[in-house]
Amino acid sequence: MDYSNVTLQPGSPEPLGATLTAEGVNFAVYSSGAAKVELCLFDADGGTELTRLPLPERTENVWHGFLPLPHGVADVVYGFRAYGPFDATYGLRYNGAKLLLDPYARALAGKFEWDDALLGSIPSDDASIPETLSSVDSAPFNYKARVIDNGFDWGEDRPPATPWRDTVIYEAHVKGFTKLHPRVPEQERGTYLGLAHPEVVSYLKHLGITAVELLPVQAFVPERFLAAKHLVNYWGYSSLAWFAPSPQYSLADPVREFKSMVKALHAAGIEVILDVVFNHTVEGSEHGPTLSLRGFDNTAYYKLEPTNLRYYVNRSGTGNTLGMEHAATRQLIIDCLKYWVEEMHVDGFRFDLAAVLGREGGRFRTDAAFFKQVAAEPTLRYVKLIAEPWDIGPGGYQLGHFPAQWAEWNDLYRDTMRSFWRSNPGILGNFAERFAGSSDLFRNSGRRPTASINYAACHDGFTLYDTTAYDEKHNEANLEDNRDGHNHNLSWNCGIEGPTDDESVVELRERQVRNLLATVLLSQGVPMLQAGDEFGRTQQGNNNAYCQDNEISWVDWDLAARRSWLITFVRQLLTLRRQAPGLRRDTFLKGARQVDREHKDVSWRHPLGHELTAGDWHAQDARAIGVLIGQAFTDPHGTPNGHLLFLCNAGDQPVDFKLPAPVTNAVWQIVFDTARWRANDLGNRIAAGDNCVLAPHSCALLADGDAPLSVRAGFSLS
């Protein structure tokens, strides 16, 4: 389009960003300290800057203007330049030579390429030497924004609105999940459309998944140090444009393809939860580039060191931290969340390093202004909100302290269950607390067991299988001399480090995987599986594969075919969970005897048959425990009945469990035994007499005569 004779009209300060109308486009950006803001218009591919037009109006701290367009013209590609004072000592970093991406950009145009031109200044390592302003134009190297039409045929799309108690979360990477999928057309593998493919959606539904939690899809770019090593930020925790779906996962139109993915998953009753990064941006420290927020309003959008505003507070470990105490920052995030819910139809968010969001005056507050704004926003009232409840700053570990509306990743659950199954001493009490929903963390604030997101593995750390195959991390492919990643993995290689043909070690590892899967899926709270853990995916011992966009990270579907029995095990566990309301309670277990009931809602059993005593709980050599769950099912009239008995032996010797007397039918029937996992190994599945011998490193689930026949029939895995 020829913009040579175009004049901007005053326009409106609301809404922020670029808003397409029948007459043209309204532009509005926040910048409290700029003296002038220019709208820069580009050709359709973002390669050539066509004109610069000063935004003609300022309403308080919002600069705005309206671009009239001829009828039918809508392909507008743009950026901004903000002119003002540059004095890093006072945190002022305006530089008109730097093209800035709209923080509200809905779609990207052009390409991103690391170059020194992206630096707003040339910083000095000597604090006494002022930074030198860079006058090199950065437009050829930064992304531009594309104005979009939000129109999309959603049809009858409705949010599944799965209750928390019925939710099963599946953490997946958009690219990695389908990149090697043999039944997805090759051109769609690794894309939003690949995740929407009927074969993929059917697999998730058949498995029993109710929500996919996607690693970051907000547009991101790799950090410069990774690009220099020809690596990428595969996970996506280096955000640049929060409103825009990452173009890396699309064929042509990221926005429409993302919406198509959501629509397909919703049609199968599967919710979409986004892992969002609002604690930092890819602009990094004072040595980083000026791409967007830094150039618009550095002192508003970032938390700066109060004694020297030249430097950034770093609660994220990436060089900067968002300034959550500033109203403009909070509004930007709230607007972004609303957009993804209202326009993109997502069902919830998992907030990376969420403790940052609640920091005020240097400390975390449950009643922080951001949490209050979220609670007051009608659009966000019923979406799922999940916190990664920590950051790296002082007092940053805040598990159990988020507001009542929020759920939290429970890493204490992960660590406890890994520790128990690797036979750590003296943790029966911790095992029971985590299995029962972590009431010690959530009860006092009036929250429910569903506040706990239970998992044994996630993207950050070993895969579930690798916790059974490696004692040490093996991150050499990250080119950091194996220094990166956690060292405290609570893993056990079962006797041999890494791959082996030793059949006894292979069987033990597979049994340990079954033990961990069973524990997670039978615990109170909300279970989360990492994609591929249901068939033993490996990352070859890499516990920090954030930069590995290759077979290390991609899901191996050939392995799924070879371990279909493990997928069946998970599917049947999830079927059992749906059948048993007592496994997914809205209230905490109390260990109290119920009126007219033989057993308590839960009791913790010693192998000798009695309830655990104070001494039993603290026995350092104890490696076995039984969990008797009362009222696990309901009869056709809705009356609670039926019992489940979960027996666990993490030791290296068999354990002879004396079973409590069943309420009816005088027998317990084995539902599954991870040491005898094929159907033809279970015999008649009836526990003989009053005892059940549990093999080393195994668990078993038993049901009494009031359990549904489909449960008592046991798992069939052959």
Rosetta blueprint (number, residue, H / E / L):
1 M L
2 D L
3 Y L
4 S L
5 N L
6 V L
7 T L
8 L L
9 Q E
10 P L
11 G L
12 S L
13 P L
14 E L
15 P L
16 L L
17 G E
18 A E
19 T E
20 L E
21 T L
22 A L
23 E L
24 G E
25 V E
26 N E
27 F E
28 A E
29 V E
30 Y E
31 S L
32 S L
33 G L
34 A L
35 A L
36 K E
37 V E
38 E E
39 L E
40 C E
41 L E
42 F E
43 D L
44 A L
45 D L
46 G L
47 G L
48 T L
49 E E
50 L E
51 T E
52 R E
53 L E
54 P E
55 L L
56 P L
57 E E
58 R E
59 T E
60 E L
61 N L
62 V E
63 W E
64 H E
65 G E
66 F E
67 L E
68 P E
69 L L
70 P L
71 H L
72 G L
73 V L
74 A L
75 D L
76 V L
77 V E
78 Y E
79 G E
80 F E
81 R E
82 A E
83 Y E
84 G L
85 P L
86 F E
87 D E
88 A H
89 T H
90 Y H
91 G L
92 L E
93 R E
94 Y L
95 N L
96 G L
97 A L
98 K L
99 L L
100 L E
101 L L
102 D L
103 P L
104 Y L
105 A L
106 R L
107 A L
108 L E
109 A E
110 G L
111 K L
112 F L
113 E L
114 W L
115 D L
116 D H
117 A H
118 L H
119 L L
120 G L
121 S E
122 I E
123 P L
124 S L
125 D L
126 D L
127 A L
128 S L
129 I L
130 P L
131 E L
132 T E
133 L E
134 S L
135 S L
136 V L
137 D L
138 S L
139 A L
140 P L
141 F L
142 N L
143 Y L
144 K E
145 A E
146 R E
147 V L
148 I L
149 D L
150 N L
151 G L
152 F L
153 D L
154 W L
155 G L
156 E L
157 D L
158 R L
159 P L
160 P L
161 A L
162 T L
163 P L
164 W H
165 R H
166 D H
167 T L
168 V L
169 I E
170 Y E
171 E E
172 A E
173 H L
174 V H
175 K H
176 G H
177 F H
178 T H
179 K L
180 L L
181 H L
182 P L
183 R L
184 V L
185 P L
186 E H
187 Q H
188 E H
189 R L
190 G L
191 T L
192 Y H
193 L H
194 G H
195 L H
196 A L
197 H L
198 P H
199 E H
200 V H
201 V H
202 S H
203 Y H
204 L H
205 K H
206 H H
207 L H
208 G L
209 I L
210 T L
211 A E
212 V E
213 E E
214 L E
215 L L
216 P L
217 V L
218 Q E
219 A E
220 F E
221 V L
222 P L
223 E L
224 R H
225 F H
226 L H
227 A H
228 A H
229 K L
230 H L
231 L L
232 V L
233 N L
234 Y L
235 W L
236 G L
237 Y L
238 S L
239 S E
240 L E
241 A E
242 W E
243 F E
244 A E
245 P E
246 S L
247 P H
248 Q H
249 Y H
250 S L
251 L L
252 A L
253 D L
254 P H
255 V H
256 R H
257 E H
258 F H
259 K H
260 S H
261 M H
262 V H
263 K H
264 A H
265 L H
266 H H
267 A H
268 A L
269 G L
270 I L
271 E E
272 V E
273 I E
274 L E
275 D E
276 V E
277 V L
278 F L
279 N L
280 H L
281 T L
282 V L
283 E L
284 G L
285 S L
286 E L
287 H L
288 G L
289 P L
290 T L
291 L L
292 S L
293 L H
294 R H
295 G H
296 F H
297 D H
298 N H
299 T H
300 A H
301 Y H
302 Y E
303 K L
304 L E
305 E L
306 P L
307 T L
308 N L
309 L L
310 R L
311 Y L
312 Y E
313 V L
314 N L
315 R L
316 S L
317 G L
318 T L
319 G L
320 N L
321 T L
322 L E
323 G L
324 M L
325 E L
326 H L
327 A H
328 A H
329 T H
330 R H
331 Q H
332 L H
333 I H
334 I H
335 D H
336 C H
337 L H
338 K H
339 Y H
340 W H
341 V H
342 E H
343 E L
344 M L
345 H L
346 V L
347 D L
348 G E
349 F E
350 R E
351 F E
352 D L
353 L L
354 A H
355 A H
356 V H
357 L H
358 G H
359 R E
360 E E
361 G L
362 G L
363 R E
364 F E
365 R L
366 T L
367 D L
368 A L
369 A H
370 F H
371 F H
372 K H
373 Q H
374 V H
375 A H
376 A H
377 E L
378 P H
379 T H
380 L H
381 R L
382 Y L
383 V L
384 K E
385 L E
386 I E
387 A E
388 E L
389 P L
390 W E
391 D L
392 I L
393 G L
394 P L
395 G L
396 G L
397 Y E
398 Q L
399 L L
400 G L
401 H L
402 F L
403 P L
404 A L
405 Q L
406 W L
407 A E
408 E E
409 W E
410 N L
411 D H
412 L H
413 Y H
414 R H
415 D H
416 T H
417 M H
418 R H
419 S H
420 F H
421 W H
422 R L
423 S L
424 N L
425 P L
426 G L
427 I L
428 L H
429 G H
430 N H
431 F H
432 A H
433 E H
434 R H
435 F H
436 A L
437 G L
438 S L
439 S H
440 D H
441 L H
442 F H
443 R H
444 N H
445 S H
446 G L
447 R L
448 R L
449 P H
450 T H
451 A H
452 S E
453 I E
454 N E
455 Y L
456 A L
457 A L
458 C L
459 H L
460 D L
461 G L
462 F L
463 T L
464 L L
465 Y H
466 D H
467 T H
468 T H
469 A L
470 Y L
471 D L
472 E L
473 K L
474 H L
475 N L
476 E H
477 A H
478 N H
479 L L
480 E L
481 D L
482 N L
483 R L
484 D L
485 G L
486 H L
487 N L
488 H L
489 N L
490 L L
491 S L
492 W L
493 N L
494 C L
495 G L
496 I L
497 E L
498 G L
499 P L
500 T L
501 D L
502 D L
503 E H
504 S H
505 V H
506 V H
507 E H
508 L H
509 R H
510 E H
511 R H
512 Q H
513 V H
514 R H
515 N H
516 L H
517 L H
518 A H
519 T H
520 V H
521 L H
522 L H
523 S L
524 Q L
525 G L
526 V E
527 P E
528 M E
529 L E
530 Q E
531 A L
532 G L
533 D H
534 E H
535 F H
536 G L
537 R L
538 T L
539 Q L
540 Q L
541 G L
542 N L
543 N L
544 N L
545 A H
546 Y H
547 C H
548 Q L
549 D L
550 N L
551 E L
552 I L
553 S L
554 W L
555 V L
556 D L
557 W H
558 D H
559 L H
560 A H
561 A H
562 R H
563 R L
564 S H
565 W H
566 L H
567 I H
568 T H
569 F H
570 V H
571 R H
572 Q H
573 L H
574 L H
575 T H
576 L H
577 R H
578 R H
579 Q H
580 A L
581 P H
582 G H
583 L H
584 R L
585 R L
586 D L
587 T L
588 F L
589 L L
590 K L
591 G L
592 A L
593 R E
594 Q L
595 V L
596 D L
597 R L
598 E L
599 H L
600 K E
601 D L
602 V E
603 S E
604 W E
605 R E
606 H L
607 P L
608 L L
609 G L
610 H L
611 E E
612 L L
613 T L
614 A H
615 G H
616 D H
617 W H
618 H L
619 A L
620 Q L
621 D L
622 A L
623 R L
624 A E
625 I E
626 G E
627 V E
628 L E
629 I E
630 G L
631 Q L
632 A L
633 F E
634 T E
635 D L
636 P L
637 H L
638 G L
639 T L
640 P E
641 N E
642 G L
643 H L
644 L E
645 L E
646 F E
647 L E
648 C E
649 N E
650 A L
651 G L
652 D L
653 Q L
654 P L
655 V E
656 D E
657 F E
658 K E
659 L L
660 P L
661 A L
662 P L
663 V L
664 T L
665 N L
666 A L
667 V L
668 W L
669 Q E
670 I E
671 V E
672 F E
673 D E
674 T L
675 A L
676 R L
677 W L
678 R L
679 A H
680 N H
681 D H
682 L L
683 G L
684 N L
685 R L
686 I E
687 A L
688 A L
689 G L
690 D L
691 N E
692 C E
693 V E
694 L E
695 A L
696 P L
697 H L
698 S E
699 C E
700 A E
701 L E
702 L E
703 A E
704 D L
705 G L
706 D L
707 A L
708 P L
709 L H
710 S H
711 V H
712 R H
713 A L
714 G L
715 F L
716 S L
717 L L
718 S L
